[in-house]
Amino acid sequence: FSGKAVTLANGEVLAGDASFYATELERLAKVTPAEVKDAMARWMTRPAFTLVLEPGERDAAYEEAASVGAEADNASERDRAAETLTVSVERPKPAIDTVAELDFPDLERATLANGMKVTYAQRTAVPATYVAMSFNAGSAADPAGKRGLESLAMELFDEGTAKLTGQGIAEASERLGANIAVGGGDDRSTFTLSALTANLAPSLDLMRQIMREPAFNPADLERVRTQTVTGIRQAMKSPQGVAVRTLTPELFGADTPYGGVSTVESVSAITRDDLIAFKDSWIRPDNGEVFVISDHPLAEIVTELNNAFGNWTAPTAPKGAKQIAAEQVSDGGRIILINRPNSPQSFIYGGQVTPLDAGDPAFVAFNSANNALGGDFLARLNMNLRETKGWSYGVRGGAQPRENAVIYAISGGVQADRTGDSLAEMLRETEEFLTQKGVTAEELDRTIASAVGRLPGLFETSPAVLREMQNNALYGRPDDFSETLASIYRAQTADSLDAIARASIDTGKFVWVVVGDASKVRSQLEPLGLPIEQRELEGE
């Protein structure tokens, strides 16, 4: 479900009926096994298109054939004609109606018998309950030498418990109409349940088993480890993956909570004992909090949570602790060139650690300012390099918030023969934005109108509200933060946005990572006057 507005719009545009979703649901409810079997036989037995990918070394001929230019050069006249649009009817733009003010649910609080704090919102539109148990861990909790431990552990929690196999968990979830998702980010590790309120008690018990009784079976560990290592190796070959794995350690330091990256060696060194130690140190009641949205009142929800988790006590092992430094540890104003031979494009990724705090109202102003520079399609960086120059499919700049630090980064894939020119344009656009060409009146009006207009639709669904509740807790924002945004946006001026951008972005602190064919790219970068450090791809 992608939201109420999208659902209604799809029905109106595609079927001429905004309530077409109800028709589809009715059809789904009435479908019989025989009808499903007939449809499968009719459609799935047709001849298939099969694409075979054969592993091997890339060569220049392959890269040239795969490039956009080759595709365009080989296009037929009919293909080109098909891209020509003929406008038969011109309809006036509909007037924009009054935008309703955002009404974020009121929050209530409680404490479980095990000491875990509960933040709760009631929404009665559907008979469902959503529970997120969030623990202060995340990838920042990875110990040095065991990078990837948190991610591997979280992948394994729902692979089996003391009583259930992974298949058993899936079958129980399907029987209950529940979904339990396990995952993490930089700062938090989270278990999320969506359940029919009528089945809340058994759904919470299933969640309890996954959280408190993971089996961490050796066979599952080896299978998931293999998948994880494969993902790392793929990232080591992907231009974007290479750039991210290079920049973050440069900014924070390779041995720091925010700067470390998973490697084949670090993941291969993780043992079952490490998984158990991670669980005991981080996934525990004195290190987590609970967020709930339900159609039932808080008192009933607390009773159900206590039935499942009330007797959960912290283990004797010490609670985990993170030592996070938010400062940039390396000098900027330099380029790291990663050699990727025969690459028809280069990927540019540059960034710095800013003085911003994601919980500060100034962060809202910064994001508004960045909408003019790099935050959306109409921003200057993208319009220049994509629309005007035609050197890139798209360039973006944006903040990457963490609990204790905020990175600002600019990134985009560009033509190999325009790598130096593209980086020069990124620098020029950014520096001019920070000096004599700040936010214009048109950009300000567009940003405010867009930001205010989309507010009511941001929290159409309960999962969206649940995420915002967690973000508010993570960044230390007040409960009514979302409801204050409209007034914050309307009070913004070009001068105020210029001020926060100029206080936060410093191109002299940027570390630029360029992934491309060094034999073609280095000579383009040298005229920029920035020191260049050339490296080979990881593992080569």
N, C-alpha and C positions, 0 to 999 in steps of 0.2 A: 504494500500500500504506500503510494508516494505522496499522500496528502489529500485533503479534501478538495482544494482548489484545482489541483492537477486532475483528479478523478472527474470532477464536474466538467472541467474544460475539455477533457478528452471525449467525454460523452457528447457534449454539445458540438464539437468540431467534427468528430468522426461518424457520429450516428444521428446528429440533429436532435439529441435528447440528453440534457444534462443529467437526468436520472437513469441513464442507460446502465449504470453500474448495478442497479437493482434488478434489471432484466437479466444481466449476466449472472448474478448470484442466484436468481431463481432457476435459470437453466442448469447451473452447476448443481443445485440441490436436487433437481429432478433426474439427472442423468443416471442411466442404468449401466451395470457392468457390460451388458451386451452392446450397448451403444459405444462404450469406450473401446471394446474389443474390435468392433466394426471400423471405427475411425482409425485405430492403429493399423489394422490390416489394409485399409485403403491408402494411407499416407506413408507408412513406414516400410512398405514393401516396394516402393518405387525405386528406380535406379538412383544410386547415391553418387554425389560428387566426392571423389577421394583425392586428397592432397597429401603427398608423401614428402616429408622433410628428411633429407639425408644429412647426417653429421659430416662435417669436413671443414677444411680451411677455406676461408673466404679468399677470393682473388679480386683483382681490379675489375675484371670483366663481369663478375657476379655483382659487385657493388654498383657498377655503372648500369647494369640491366635493371637493378632494383631501385634506381633513383627515380625521383619524380620527373626529372627532365626527360628521361628515356620513355617513360609512360606517355608523357604529353607528345613527344616527337612521333611516337608510333600510333597515336590516336587516329582513327579513321575520320573521314569527312562527316559520316553519319554521327559518330560520337561527338564531334565538335558541334554539330548542328543541334544535337540533343541538349547541349548545355546552354543554348540560346533561349532565353525566356521571352515569351510573348504574353503581354498583359492584355487580357480580353475585357476585364471589368475592373474598374477602380472604385473602391469603396472608401468612404471617409473614415478616418480614425475615430473610434468611439470616444466619447468624452470620458474623462477620468472622474469617477464619482468620489464622494467624500470617503476618506480612509478612516476606518474605525480605529479607536485607540486600543492598544494592546492591553489585555486584561490577563495578567499572569496569575495562576492559582495562588491562593493564600496558603502558606506553609504552616504546618504544626510540627511539634517535636515531642519525642519521648525517649526513654532509655530502657533497653532490654535488661533482663535479669543478669546477663553476662557483662553488662556495662557498656555495650555498644550503643552509640547515639543513633536515633532514627529521625530522619527528616521526611515528612509526609505531605502529600497533596491529594485531595479528593477530586476525582473526575468521574461523573456518573454516566457518560455517554454510552459506554460499553461495559458489559459485566466482566471486566478483566482487571487483573492486578499485575503490576510490574515492580520487580524488586531488584535493586542493584546493591551488591555488597562490595564496597570499594576499600582496598587496602593500600597503605602508604608504602608502595614498593616500586613497581615499574622497572624498566630496564636500568634505571639509575641505581637499582639495588644489586646489580650484577657485581660479583667480586672480581677484582683484577685477576686475569688468567682464566676466568670462567665466564667470559662475555657470552651472552646468549642463554644463560641459565634461567633467567626469569621467563623468557619466551618459550624455551623448551619445556619448562615445568608447567606453564599455563596450557600448553598444547596437550599435555599428558593428563591433566586433571580429569577430563571427561572421556579418556580412553578406557577407563575401567575403575571399579571400586572394589572394596573388600568382598562385595556380594554380587556385583553386576559387571558383565563385560561391556565393552564399548557398544556392541550390538544391543545388549540388554538395556543400556541407557537410552539408546535411540528408540527402541520399542516402547519403553516406559514413557518417554516423552511424547511419542505419537499417540499412545493410548490415552494420555491425560490431556492432550491438546496443548502441551506446554513446550516452551523452547528455552533452553539454558545455554547461554553463550559465555565463553571464557576467553579473556584476552587482557591486554595491557597496553600502556603507552610509555612515555618517558618517566612519569611520576607515580602512576597508580596501576594496580592490578585488580581486575574487576570480574565478578561473577554476576551475570544478569539473567533474571528469570522473567518470562512473560507467561502468564497462566490464566486460565478461566478461573474466576473467583470461586465458582462452585467446586473446583478441584484444587484449591489453593493448598490445603493441608498436605495431600500426597505429593504435590508438586514441590513444596518446600522441603519435604522429606527427601525427595530425589536430589534437590540442590544440596541439602545437608550431606548426603552420602558423597557427592562429587567433591565438595569442599573439604570435608573432614576425613574422608576415608579413601583417598586415591590409592590405587594399587601400585602405580608406577611399575608395571610389569616389565621385566627386562626385554621381552620380545617387542613390546610396544615402544619402549625407549629406543631400541635400535632402529625400528621402522621410522619413527618420527625424527630421530637423529639424522637418518639418511635423507629424509625429505628436507630437513633444515639445511644440511650441508649442500644439497643440490640447489636450494634457493640461494645460498651464499655464493656458490660458484656462478650461478646465473647473474647475480648482482655484480659479480666481479667482471663480467663480460658486457653488461649493459652500460652505455654511456652515462645514463642518469644514476645508476647504482654506483658506478665507479666514482662519480663526482661527489655524491653524498657521503660515501665511505671515506673520501679523502678530506672533504672540507671540515666535517664535524670534529675529528681529532685535532685538526690544525687550530680550530678556534678555542676549544676547551682543554685540549691535552688528551693524548691517547689513553692515559691511565686514570682519567677522572670519570665520575658517574655519567656526565653528559657527553663526554668525548669518546668513550670506548665503543668499539664496534665488534660485532661477532665475527669470528674467523673460523675457518675449517678446523684449525688446531684447537681453538678454545672450546668449540662445541664438541669436538671429538674427545676432549679430556673430561667432560662432565660424566659423573657416575650417578648411580641410583642413590647413593648416600648423599650426594650433593642436592638432589631433588628433595629428599626428605628434610635435609637441613634448611633448604630454602623455605619449605612449607612451615617448618617449626619456627623460623625466625621472622617470617613476614605475614603469612596467612593465619592470623590469630586474632581473637576478639579484641585484644588491647591495642591493635594496630589498624582497626578498620571502622567503618561507619556504614549505615544502611540508609538507602533512599527508596521510597515507596510511592507509587501512585496506584490508587484503587478506587473502585466504586463503593467499597464498604468503609465504614468509619475507622478512624485510627485505633480506637480501643480494641476492635475485633482483630485488626491486623497485628497489633502488638501481641495479643494472645496467641495467634497462630505462629508468629515469629518466635515467641518464647517456647512454644511447644517443640519447635524444631531446633532452636539454637540456644535456648535459655541456660542449659547446663554446660555449655561450651566454656571451658576454662583455658587460659593460656598455658602452654607447656613450660617446663622448667628451663628450657634453653633461653638465653637472653634475646630480647626483641631486637630486630635489626635496626641499624642506624646508618644514615647516609651523610657524608660530608661533602657538600656541594658548594663549589666556588662558581660564581656567576660571571667572573671577569674573563675577558679574552686574554689568552696566554701567549699568543704569537703576534708578531708584527704584521701589519697589513701592507697595502701598496705593493703587492707582488703577485706573480702568476705561477701556478703549478701546472705544467703541461704534461698530461698523461698521454703517452704515445699509443695510438690505436691505428695500426697500419691499414691502409686502403679504406678508411672511413670516408664516405661521401659527404658526411655532415660532421660538424663539431658540436659538442654540447658545452655550453658555458654556464658555470654556476659560481656565483660570487656572493660573499656574505660577510657579516660582522656581528659581534655581540653588541647589542645596544644597551643603553642605560634604562630602557623601558621596564615597567612592571605591569604584567598582564592584568593585575587587579586594580590598577590605578585608572581613574576616569580619563586620564590623559591618553591611555592606550586606545580608547574609542576615537579620540581626535586624531591620533596617529594613523589609524586605519582609514579614516575619512581622507586624510591628506594623501595617503598612499593610493587611494582610488584614482587620483589624478596622474600619479607617476606610473604605477605598475599593477594596480589591484584588479583591474578587469579588462575586458576586450578593448574598450574605448580609451584606456590609459595610454599615456604618451609612448612608453617603451614599445608596446605592442603595435600601436598605430604606425609608428615609425618603421620598425624592423619588419613587420608583416605586411601592412597595407601600403606604405609608401615605398619602402626599399624592396620588398619581396624577397628578403633574405632568410626568412624564418616562417614556420607555421604558427609560431606564437611565442611571446616573451612575457613573463610575469615577474612582478616583484611583490614580496609580501612578508609579513611578520610570522615567525614560527614561535609561538609562546610555549614556555614551560613554566613550572611552578616557580622556579628561582632564576630564570633567565629568559631573554627574548632575543632571538636571532632575526636579523633582517637579511633577506637573500633575494637576488635577481637570477633568473635562469631562463634558458631557452636553447633549442637546437637551431643551428644556423648552417648555411651552405659552407662547405669546407673552404672554398675560394674567397669567402667573405668573412672569415673568422676574425681577422684583425680589425676589419672595418666595423663589424658588429659589436665587438667589445669596445671599440672607440666610441660608437654611438651610445652604447649603454652608459659609459662614463660621462659623455657630454650631456645626455639628457638628464642624468641624475644630478650632475654638478650645476647645470643651469636651473633645474628645479629648486635646488637648495640656495640659489643666489638671486639672480635677476629675473627668473621666470617662475615665480611661485604659482599657487593655485589661482586660476582665473575665476571670474564671476560665473561663467558658464559651467565650469567644472564643479564649483561649489553648489550651484543650484541642482545640477544633475545628481550629485552625490547625496545631498540632503533628501531630495525627492525620492530617490531609490531606497535609501536607508529607512526613511519613515514609512514609505509605502509597503515595504515587505515585512514590516514588523508583525502585523496581525497574523500573517501566514506562517511565521517561523515555528509556532508552537501548536499546530493543528492536531498533532498526534501526541499521545502520552509518552512514547519513547523520546520524542524531541524535548518535552518538558523534563523528563528524567535526566537527559544529558545536561540540560541547562542547570538543573539543581546540583549535579555533580561538579560542573564547571565553576559555579558560584562558590562551592565549598573549596575547590582546589585553589582558586585564585583569591579567596578571601573577600568575595564580593557580597553585598547585602542581598537579602531575599528579594527586594523589589528592584534589583538592578535593571532587569529587562524593561520594567515599566517606566524607568527614568530615561531610557534611551531616546525617546522621541523628543523630549525637551532638551536633552544634551545635543542632539543633532541640529535642532532648530536654532540653538544658540551659537552654533559654530560660525566663524567668519573666516575669510581667506587669510587674514593676518594670524588668527589663532592656529590655523592648520599649518601655515608656513612656519610658525614658531616651533611647534612640536616636531615637525619634520627636520628642521635644521638643528634642533637640539639632540636628535636621535640618530640621524644617518650621517656617517662620515666616510666618504669614499676612500680616504687615506687609510682607513682601518680594514678595508675590504681585502680578503684573500680570494683571489680568482682561481678557479680550477677550470682548465680547458681540456676536454677529452677529444682527441682527434689525431689525424695523421701528422706526426711531428715534422716529417719531411716536407709537407706542404704548408703547415700552419706556423711553424716557429718563425720563419722569415716575415710573416705578416704581423706577428706580435711584437717583434723587436722594436719597430718604430714607436711603439707606445711609451718606451722609456722605463718600463717596469721590470724589475729583476725577474728572470725566468728560471725556474727549477724544473728540469725535465726528468720524468720518471717513466718506467715501463709499467704495463698492467700488472696487477697483483698476480703472483704465481708464475710470472714469465721472466 
